[in-house]
Amino acid sequence: MEQFSFTITEDETGRLDKIVTSHFPDLSRSKIQKLIKDELILVNHMSTNSRYKVNVNDSIDVTLPDPVKVDLIPEEMDLDIVYEDQDVIVVNKPQGMVVHPAPGHEHGTLVNGLLAHSPLATINGELRPGIVHRIDKDTSGLLMVAKNDQAMLSLSAQLKAKTNQRKYLAIVHGNFKEESGKIDAPIGRSKKDRKKMDIVEDGRPAVTHFKVLERFNDYTLIECQLETGRTHQIRVHMKYIGHPVAGDPLYGPKNTLKGPGQFLHAALLGFKHPGTDEELTFEVEPPQIFKDTLEQLRKKH
C-alpha cells in the first residue's frame, strides 16, 4: 500500500471527494468515494464521509491499496471472425464486449476469447496481447488483431502513419447544414470529469472527417473516417460540433434513442497485410438494433 498526506489550503473548498480527486486525477470519483467509505481516506486522522466540507488546515491522509493483479485466462467464445491467416485476425466485435481485461472487467473480454482461439503477439503489454487498436465497449465493429510480433509492428506502424482505413457509421442528434466536413480539435482528459475526454488546448491532435448519409426528423446517419485514433474520438468530436452520438450515455443527452449504448459502428477496416503487402479491406453491417432503429427513423420521417 502507498500512503500520502496533504493539508487543505485556502484555495481549496468544497466536498472531500472532489478535493481528493483533484489531487489524484488518475482516480475516478467513485473510486475516491469507495476509499473514503473503506476508511482509507482520513480527515485529521478520523474517518468521515464523501460529503464532508473541508476546512483550511485539515490534514488529509490517503492510503492507496496495492493494485489487483489481473490474470489473462483463455475463454471459449463464439467469435465473429471475418478474416484470419497466419499473421492477422479481423474480428467483428459485438456491442457490449470489452476489448481487453482490466480491473472490473477481468473476464469475458475479446482478448479472453482470442487467447482460446489462437496465439497472439506479445509486445503490446501483458493485458493487451495482439491488440493493435481498440473500440469502446458499446461500439460494435471491426478490429485488426496481430498473431505475432512482426505483424504487430507492421500494423502499428500503419496506424501511426495514417495509411490504414477506418470508417464508422453513427446515428447522431440533429440535422447538418453541410453534406460533409472535417473536425480538427485536440482531445485530452476532461478537467471537470476524469471519466470523460474533452476538447482541450493541450490535448493530442485529433481529426475526424464526416459525411451525411441520410437525414431524419431529429437525427442524421453519418459516416466518419478517422485520421487519428484518440480515446472516444468520434463521440467527443460529435458532441463538440453539437451533434452527439445517439444513445451515448457519457456524452449525449438523456432524451435519446433507446438502446444498449451509443449507435456507433466500425463498419469498414482497410490495411496492408503485414506479410504480403496486399491491400485488404473488410466491411460489416451494423448490429440488428442499429438497423432496426434506422428503419423506425425512416418510417417516422
HELIX and SHEET records of a PDB file:
HELIX    1   1 LEU A   16  HIS A   23  1                                   8    
HELIX    2   2 ARG A   29  LYS A   37  1                                   9    
HELIX    3   3 LEU A  110  HIS A  117  1                                   8    
HELIX    4   4 ASP A  149  ALA A  161  1                                  13    
HELIX    5   5 GLN A  233  TYR A  240  1                                   8    
HELIX    6   6 GLN A  288  LYS A  300  1                                  13    
SHEET    1   A 3 GLU A   2  THR A   7  0                                        
SHEET    2   A 3 SER A  59  LEU A  64 -1                                        
SHEET    3   A 3 ILE A  41  VAL A  43 -1                                        
SHEET    1   B 8 ILE A  81  GLU A  84  0                                        
SHEET    2   B 8 VAL A  88  LYS A  93 -1                                        
SHEET    3   B 8 SER A 140  ALA A 146 -1                                        
SHEET    4   B 8 LEU A 264  LYS A 272  1                                        
SHEET    5   B 8 GLN A 165  HIS A 173 -1                                        
SHEET    6   B 8 TYR A 219  LEU A 226 -1                                        
SHEET    7   B 8 VAL A 207  ARG A 215 -1                                        
SHEET    8   B 8 SER A 180  ASP A 184 -1                                        
SHEET    1   C 5 ILE A  81  GLU A  84  0                                        
SHEET    2   C 5 VAL A  88  LYS A  93 -1                                        
SHEET    3   C 5 SER A 140  ALA A 146 -1                                        
SHEET    4   C 5 LEU A 264  LYS A 272  1                                        
SHEET    5   C 5 GLU A 279  GLU A 283 -1                                        
SHEET    1   D 2 ILE A 187  ARG A 189  0                                        
SHEET    2   D 2 MET A 197  ILE A 199 -1                                        
END                                                                             
